[in-house]
């Protein structure tokens, strides 16, 4: 059950079986159906999550009702609503399952308890840094072509898990622009 997360955590340092057991005892296993919210607008994010299976979309709903995609997540990704998690204030965005999913959640309190028990868990703080390193394609100054080329170079698997409308929103363009860019690049 914990094979994937064990492998992911070992990237941050060497953890003994005893240290891993401490973590496993604190993980909350959550199964979410497609379209269920992991974090909803107005909810305080009190945990960070490892995606064992499934996919998630992180987005905001603008005043005009448009859903602007901030990030997309797949298995083996770490996910959290960073601003809410760090401030412990209500989230302004939503993290919703895009497919049936399973995540392992670790609350901020359990994380602090692990760090108190074992110095090795201070290294897991880098998970938080890693969870927010996926760049937001919308706010950089790349052309639509450059954004799409960057996506197919760095995260091509997203194209197999999310509809093109969602990909377009993630890249900060309309579906029509994405269609033109894809046509131009493939010719």
C-alpha positions, 0 to 999 in steps of 0.5 A: 500500500505504501510502496510509492510514497516510500520511494518518493520519501526516500528521494529526500534522504535515507529513512529507516524502516522504524522512521517510515513506520512512524510516518505510516502510522500518521498518514490518513488514507483518503479515497475520493471519487471523480469531482470530489474536493480535496480542498474547497474554497473557504476551507483551511488546508491543514495537510499535505498529500501524496497522490497514490492514484488518480489526478487532481486539478487546482483552480480558482473560480473568477468573479465572471465564473471562469475556472482558471486552472493553477496546477494539475497533479498526477500519481506520485505528486505532492499536493497542497493549497500552499497559501492556506497551508502556510497561513492557516487561513481559508483557501481561495482556490479548489483542489478537485479530483479529476478522476477516482483517486487515493491520497495519503494525507499528513496533517501539519500537526502530525508533521510537527510531531514527527519532526519532534520525535526524529530529526530525520523528518526535518528533511521532509520539509523539503516535500513542501518546497517540492510540492510548489515547484511545479511552475505556473504556466499562466504567469510567465512571459512565454508565448503560447507556442513556448508554453505548449512546447514546455508542457510536452517537454516537461509534463507530457503525461498531463495530455493523457489525463486531462481534457484539452479545455483544462490543459488550455486553462492550465497554460493560460490560453483559450481552447481555440488558441491551444488548438491552433498551437497544437496544429502549428507545432504538429505540422 
